[in-house]
C-alpha cells in the first residue's frame, strides 16, 4: 500500500509540475467553450514573439479554423503592460551576426502566421490592451476585430532600428485614410488609446478593466456568428465613455500629413517638410533625420507598392526586404543603438538619403527564386 501511495505522490508531483510548467509556457493555447484562446505569456519581455511561440500558435490556429466546435479565436497578452511589443529582435540580431538560420526561419514563421490570421475563416478577436508594436500589430491587425483600450499604445517604430514596418505593414498602412499610414511608417509616431480607433487600426474601444467581462461574454456566446460577435463588441464599445469627447490627436495636422507625405520620394518629402517650416513639419523633419536613410527609402517604396497588392503579395515582398536588411549594416547598428547600448545615436551607412541609390533599393525588392516566401 505504501508503494501505491508513493506512486500516487509521484504522479501528483508530476501533475503539479506540468501545471506550473504550463503557466510558465510562453504562449497558452486553451479551448474555452466555443472559443480558442491564445494568450501571449512573456510579460517580462512585454510578450514579444519568439520563434517557438510562433511555431505553437500557427498549427493551433489552423486546427481551430477547421474545428466545427470552435466558433471564434481570441488573442490577448498577460502582465497588464503590453499586448505584444514586437518580435524577438535580440535573438534575430544574434543569429544574423553569426549567419544563423533564425534570420530566415523567424520571418518565414511570422509572415505565415500573419497570413493565416488574415485569411482565417473563423472570427478573430484581438484584445490589444497596452503596448502593441511591430510583431504585435502583425498578430492583431489582419484579424476581423481589434479591441483597443485607454492603455493601448500603437506604433510601427522599425525605421529607427534599420528595419521597415513589416508583418503586413505594406498592406494595412497604405489603406488607412489619407496619408496616415505613410506618416506612421516613416516617423514611427505612437498613437494612444482612442486615437488607435480613430486612425482605423482598431475596430472597437473598450475600457481595459472591462476586457475580462467581454472575454467571458464572447466565450459564452452560443454558436456565435460574425454578426453576433460584432453586436456584442458594439454594445461594449457604445458603453465606453473614456475620452469620448477627445478629438483625434492628428486631426489638426491631417491636411499637412496628406500633402507632405504624398511625395513620390523621400528626398521630396524632406524638401516639402523644410519648405513648410511649421512647428509640426520641423518636428517630423527632426524625427526623420534620426531614422535609417536606407529604411526610409525601403519603407516608402514598400507602402507605395503594397497599396495595390494582396496581403500574400505584400508578405512575399516583405520577406525579400527582411533578408536584404539581415545582410545589411543598419539593422545591427540600429538594434545596438536603441536596444543594446541604448546610446540612441546610430551611425547609419549610408548616412544620407542621397547616398542610398535607386539601384540598391531595386535589388532589395528582387525575387529570391527558390528562397522566396511560400505561403
C-alpha positions in Angstrom: 0.0 0.0 0.0 2.8 2.3 0.9 4.3 1.7 -2.5 1.0 2.6 -4.2 0.8 5.8 -2.1 4.4 6.7 -3.1 3.5 6.2 -6.7 0.4 8.4 -6.3 2.6 11.1 -4.7 5.0 10.9 -7.6 2.0 11.2 -10.1 0.7 14.2 -8.1 4.1 15.8 -8.1 4.2 15.4 -11.9 0.8 16.8 -12.3 1.7 19.8 -10.2 4.9 20.3 -12.2 3.1 20.1 -15.5 0.6 22.7 -14.3 3.4 25.0 -13.2 5.3 24.4 -16.4 2.1 25.2 -18.3 1.5 28.6 -16.7 5.2 29.3 -17.4 4.7 28.5 -21.1 5.4 31.5 -23.3 2.1 31.1 -25.0 -1.0 29.5 -23.7 -3.5 27.9 -26.1 -6.8 26.9 -24.5 -10.2 25.9 -25.6 -12.8 27.7 -23.6 -16.4 27.0 -24.6 -16.6 27.6 -28.3 -13.6 29.8 -28.3 -9.9 29.1 -29.0 -7.9 31.5 -26.7 -4.3 32.4 -27.4 -2.6 34.1 -24.5 0.9 35.6 -25.1 2.6 34.9 -21.8 6.1 36.6 -21.7 5.2 39.6 -19.6 8.8 40.4 -18.7 9.6 40.7 -22.4 6.4 42.6 -23.0 5.0 39.5 -24.7 7.4 39.8 -27.6 7.0 37.0 -30.1 9.8 34.5 -30.5 10.0 31.6 -32.9 8.9 28.8 -30.5 5.7 30.9 -29.8 5.0 31.4 -33.5 5.5 27.7 -34.1 3.0 26.8 -31.4 0.3 29.3 -32.5 0.3 28.6 -36.2 -0.7 24.9 -36.2 -3.2 25.5 -33.4 -4.8 28.4 -35.3 -5.1 26.1 -38.4 -6.6 23.3 -36.2 -9.2 25.7 -34.7 -10.0 27.0 -38.1 -11.0 23.5 -39.2 -12.7 22.5 -36.0 -16.6 22.7 -36.2 -16.7 23.1 -32.4 -14.6 26.3 -32.5 -16.6 29.4 -33.4 -14.1 32.2 -32.7 -10.5 32.8 -31.8 -9.4 35.3 -29.2 -5.8 36.6 -28.7 -4.6 38.6 -25.7 -1.4 39.3 -23.7 -0.6 38.9 -20.0 1.0 41.3 -17.5 -1.1 44.4 -17.9 1.6 46.4 -19.7 1.6 45.1 -23.3 -0.5 43.1 -25.7 2.7 42.3 -27.7 5.6 44.8 -28.1 7.0 43.2 -31.2 9.2 40.3 -32.3 12.2 39.0 -30.5 14.7 41.4 -32.2 17.7 40.5 -30.0 17.6 36.8 -30.9 17.4 37.7 -34.6 20.3 40.1 -34.2 22.5 37.4 -32.5 21.6 34.9 -35.2 22.3 37.4 -38.0 25.7 38.2 -36.7 26.8 34.5 -36.9 24.8 33.7 -40.1 22.3 31.6 -38.1 19.2 30.1 -39.8 16.9 32.1 -37.4 17.1 35.1 -39.8 15.1 33.1 -42.4 13.1 30.9 -40.0 11.8 33.7 -37.9 10.5 35.8 -40.7 9.0 32.8 -42.6 7.2 31.7 -39.5 6.0 35.1 -38.5 4.7 36.1 -42.0 3.0 32.7 -42.4 1.2 33.4 -39.1 0.2 36.9 -40.3 -1.2 35.4 -43.5 -3.1 32.6 -41.5 -4.7 35.4 -39.4 -5.5 37.5 -42.5 -7.2 34.5 -44.2 -8.8 32.9 -41.1 -12.3 31.8 -41.7 -13.3 32.0 -38.1 -13.9 35.4 -36.5 -10.6 36.5 -34.9 -10.7 39.0 -32.0 -7.5 40.7 -30.8 -7.6 42.4 -27.4 -4.9 45.0 -28.0 -4.6 46.2 -24.4 -1.3 48.0 -23.7 1.8 48.2 -26.0 1.1 46.9 -29.5 4.0 47.3 -31.8 5.7 45.6 -34.7 5.0 41.9 -34.4 2.1 42.6 -32.1 0.5 44.5 -34.8 1.0 41.6 -37.2 -0.9 39.2 -34.9 -3.8 41.6 -34.5 -4.4 44.0 -37.3 -5.1 41.3 -40.0 -7.9 39.8 -38.0 -11.6 40.7 -38.1 -11.8 42.6 -34.8 -9.3 44.7 -32.9 -10.3 46.0 -29.5 -8.3 48.9 -28.2 -8.4 50.3 -24.6 -7.2 53.5 -22.9 -3.9 51.7 -22.3 -3.2 50.8 -26.0 -0.1 52.3 -27.5 0.3 51.5 -31.2 3.5 52.1 -33.2 5.5 50.7 -36.1 8.9 52.0 -35.0 11.0 49.9 -37.3 12.8 52.7 -39.3 14.5 53.7 -36.1 16.3 50.3 -36.0 17.2 49.9 -39.6 14.2 47.8 -40.5 10.9 48.6 -42.1 7.3 48.2 -40.9 6.8 44.5 -41.8 4.3 41.9 -40.7 2.0 43.1 -43.5 2.6 46.8 -42.8 2.9 47.3 -46.6 -0.7 46.0 -46.8 -2.6 47.8 -44.0 -0.7 51.1 -43.6 -1.3 52.5 -47.1 -5.0 51.5 -46.7 -5.5 53.8 -43.7 -7.3 57.1 -44.6 -5.3 59.8 -46.3 -1.5 59.5 -45.7 -1.8 58.5 -42.1 -0.2 55.1 -42.8 2.8 56.7 -44.6 3.3 59.1 -41.7 3.1 56.4 -39.1 5.5 54.2 -41.0 8.2 56.8 -41.7 8.2 58.6 -38.4 7.3 55.7 -36.0 4.7 58.0 -34.4 2.9 56.5 -31.4 -0.9 56.5 -31.2 -2.5 56.1 -27.8 -6.0 55.0 -26.6 -8.9 56.2 -28.7 -6.5 57.5 -31.4 -5.9 53.9 -32.4 -9.6 53.5 -33.1 -9.8 56.9 -34.9 -6.9 56.1 -37.2 -8.7 53.0 -38.3 -6.4 50.5 -36.7 -8.8 49.3 -34.0 -12.4 48.4 -34.7 -13.7 48.9 -31.2 -12.7 50.7 -28.0 -13.5 49.2 -24.5 -12.2 50.1 -21.0 -9.2 48.0 -20.1 -10.9 46.7 -16.9 -13.9 45.5 -18.8 -11.9 43.1 -21.0 -12.3 40.1 -18.7 -16.0 40.5 -18.8 -16.0 41.0 -22.5 -13.9 37.8 -23.0 -16.3 35.9 -20.7 -19.3 37.1 -22.8 -17.6 36.2 -26.0 -16.9 32.7 -24.8 -20.5 32.4 -23.6 -22.0 33.2 -27.0 -23.9 30.2 -28.4 -22.7 29.3 -31.8 -21.6 32.9 -32.5 -21.7 34.3 -36.0 -19.5 37.2 -37.0 -22.7 39.4 -36.7 -23.3 38.2 -33.1 -19.7 38.9 -32.2 -19.9 42.3 -33.8 -23.1 43.1 -31.9 -21.5 42.1 -28.5 -18.4 44.2 -29.2 -20.5 47.1 -30.3 -22.5 47.0 -27.1 -19.3 47.2 -25.0 -17.9 49.9 -27.3 -21.1 52.1 -27.0 -21.0 51.9 -23.2 -17.4 53.1 -23.0 -17.2 56.8 -22.2 -13.4 57.2 -21.7 -12.1 60.1 -23.8 -15.3 60.1 -25.8 -15.1 63.8 -26.3 -11.5 63.8 -27.3 -10.5 64.9 -30.8 -8.3 62.7 -32.9 -4.8 64.0 -32.0 -3.8 64.0 -35.7 -6.9 65.9 -36.8 -5.3 69.3 -36.7 -2.3 68.0 -38.7 -4.2 65.9 -41.3 -4.0 68.4 -44.1 -0.3 68.7 -43.7 0.2 64.9 -43.3 -1.8 64.4 -46.5 0.1 66.9 -48.6 3.7 66.5 -47.1 3.6 62.7 -47.1 2.2 62.2 -50.6 5.5 63.0 -52.3 7.0 60.3 -54.5 10.4 60.1 -53.0 12.0 60.5 -49.5 14.1 63.4 -50.8 10.9 65.2 -51.9 9.2 64.6 -48.6 12.2 66.1 -46.8 12.1 69.1 -49.2 8.4 69.6 -48.6 8.9 69.5 -44.8 11.7 72.1 -45.0 9.6 74.3 -47.2 6.6 74.1 -45.0 8.6 75.2 -42.0 5.7 74.9 -39.5 6.5 73.6 -36.0 4.7 70.3 -36.9 6.8 69.9 -40.1 10.0 70.7 -38.3 9.3 68.1 -35.7 8.7 65.5 -38.3 11.9 66.5 -40.1 13.9 66.1 -36.9 12.4 62.6 -36.4 13.0 61.5 -39.9 16.6 62.7 -39.7 17.2 60.2 -36.9 16.0 57.3 -38.9 18.0 54.9 -41.1 18.0 56.5 -44.6 18.0 53.0 -46.2 15.0 52.0 -44.1 13.1 55.2 -45.1 13.6 54.5 -48.8 12.7 50.9 -48.5 9.6 51.8 -46.4 8.3 54.4 -48.8 8.5 52.0 -51.7 7.1 49.1 -49.7 4.0 51.1 -48.9 3.6 52.5 -52.4 3.8 49.1 -54.0 1.8 47.4 -51.2 -1.1 49.7 -51.7 -2.2 47.7 -54.8 -1.1 44.2 -53.7 -2.9 41.4 -51.9 -1.7 40.5 -48.4 0.1 37.5 -49.8 2.0 39.5 -52.3 2.9 42.0 -49.6 4.2 39.4 -47.3 6.3 37.9 -50.1 7.7 41.3 -50.9 8.4 41.9 -47.2 10.3 38.7 -46.8 12.6 39.8 -49.6 13.2 43.1 -47.8 13.7 41.3 -44.4 16.5 39.2 -46.0 18.1 42.3 -47.6 18.1 44.0 -44.1 19.6 41.0 -42.5 22.5 41.2 -45.0 23.0 44.9 -44.5 24.6 47.2 -41.8 21.8 49.4 -40.5 19.7 46.8 -38.7 22.5 45.6 -36.5 23.6 49.2 -35.8 20.0 50.3 -35.0 19.5 47.4 -32.6 22.8 48.2 -30.9 22.0 51.9 -30.6 18.4 51.6 -29.5 18.1 48.2 -27.6 21.6 47.1 -26.5 23.9 50.1 -25.7 20.9 52.5 -25.7 23.1 55.4 -26.7 20.4 56.4 -29.2 23.0 57.5 -31.7 23.2 55.0 -34.5 25.8 55.5 -37.2 23.9 54.7 -40.4 25.6 53.6 -43.5 24.9 55.3 -45.9 24.3 58.3 -43.7 22.3 60.4 -46.1 19.2 59.7 -48.2 21.1 60.9 -51.4 23.6 58.1 -50.9 21.0 55.3 -51.0 20.9 54.5 -54.7 17.8 53.5 -56.6 19.8 50.5 -57.8 20.4 49.4 -54.2 16.7 49.8 -53.4 15.7 47.9 -56.5 18.0 45.0 -55.5 16.3 44.7 -52.1 12.9 44.1 -53.9 14.2 41.4 -56.3 12.7 37.9 -56.2 14.7 35.3 -54.3 13.9 32.4 -56.7 13.6 29.2 -54.7 14.2 31.1 -51.5 11.1 33.2 -51.9 8.4 33.0 -49.1 5.9 30.2 -49.8 2.5 30.8 -48.2 
